[in-house]
Amino acid sequence: MMLEHREGGCHCGRVRFRAGVDLDLLSQCNCTVCTKKGILHLPVVPEDFELLRGKNALTVYTFGTGVAQHTFCSHCGMHAFYIPRSQPDRITVNARCLDGIDGPSLKPTHFFDGRHWEEAQRRRIAEGGHAPATGLNGEVTLKAILDRTAE
């Protein structure tokens, strides 16, 4: 794993973050919300993620189980990062929101079949993917990020 420390954020600049990302882990999901957002996923452990600013600019959208915390800037609407249902103890950075990234050159090497979520999650874990603690809600992870952010 080759971590690069990169900064990124939303379109208007109100939400800014710094994260340790590995572009070799770039993935795509075909669930309804990821498809509509056009997000390309980079998984990040909480220790490698810092919200630099924008805590008060974030709005959270949840649906279905309510485990995932889909954050977006309440001003420009950009989804720079979120807490995924598949790994509610981690953060997913939207690779398209990294500074200096060439969006069209991004080529996901992993795929999560979010339209068949339960089966895809079982397969991801069986193939050696991170298995989160049972019953964990992404709200806990998001709160921890927000609590350590000044503004």
N, C-alpha and C positions, 0 to 999 in steps of 0.2 A: 504494500500500500504506500502510495506516494502522496503525502499531504502537501498541498499548497495553501498558504494563507492568503485569502482573497477578500476584498471588500465588495459590497454590492448594496443594492437597495431598490426602492420603488422609483417610478418615473419622475415624480415631483421632488424627490430628495428628502421628504419628511421621515421616511423609514430607512435607516442605514444599519448594516450589520458587517461583521467580520467573521469569517469561518475558515476552518481547515477543511478543504475539499480535495477529493481525489477524482479528477475528471475521467479516470478509467472506470469509475462506478456509475457513470451517467446512465440513467434509465428513463423509460417511458412507460406510462400506464394508460390503458384504454378505458378507464371508468368514465362515467358521464362528466364528472366535475373536472378531472384532469384533462380530458379531451377538450372541453369548452375553454379551460384556462390556457391550454397549450403549454403546460408546464413540462420541463425536463428536469428530472429529479437527481439531486445529489445528496445522499444520506450523510448526516453529520451527528456526532455524539454531542450532548450538551456542553461538555468540557471544551469542545472546539468551536463553540458558537457564542458570539457576543453581539447583543443588540446594542448598537452604538447610540442610536436615538430613534425616537418615534413611538415609544411605548404608548403615548396618549393618542397617536394617530392611527393605531391599529384597531380594526374591527374584526370580530371573529364570526365565521359562518360555520354552523354544524348542521348535519342532517343524518338521517338513518340512525345508526347506533349512538351518534354524538361523541364518539371516541376521538375522531380526527378533529383538529382545530385548524380550520382553513382561515388563516389570517390574511388581511388585505389592508392597504392604506385607505383610510376613509376619505381622503382627498382625491387621489388619482385612480384608485381602484386596483392597483397593481398587487399581485400575489407574489411577494419576494421570497417567502418561506412559509412553512406550515408544519404542523405536527401530524404525521400520518397515522391512520388507523392500524396499518400493518406493523408499525413500530412506534407506539405512543410514548416511548421513553427516549425518542430521538427526534431530530429536526430534519426536514427535507428543505434544502435550499433550491430555489428555482434557478437553474444554471443560466437561463436567459437574463437574469437580473444581476449577474456578476459584472463588475466594472470591466470595460475593455474586452468583453467577450464578443466573438463574431458568431451570432446566433445561427445563421445558415450553415456554418461549418461544424456545428455540434452534431455528433453522430452517436445516439444512444447505443450502448453495447448490451444492455439488459432490458428486459421487458417484464412487466407485471400485468397479468390479465385481470384487471380490476372489474371487468364485466362479469367475471366468475370468481369473485373475491375469495370465498372460503377455500375453494380448490387451489387457487393461486397462492394463497397464504400457506396452506399445507405443503405445497410443492417447494415454495421458497425456503421454508424452514428445513424440509427434508434434504434440500440441496446444500445445507450448511449455513443458511441465512440466520441472522440474529433472531432469537425467540424471546419476545418481551414477556414480562411477568403477566400471569393471568389476571384479568380484571382491571388492568391499568387503564386510566383514561388520560388522553393527551392534555386535558385541562391542567393536570398536575405539572407536567413538563413545561407547558406554556407559562403557568404562574411562576415557576422557578426562574424562568428567563426574565420575565417582567419584573420580578422582585429584585433582581440584581442589576436592573437598569435604572439609571438616575432619572431620565426623562423619556 
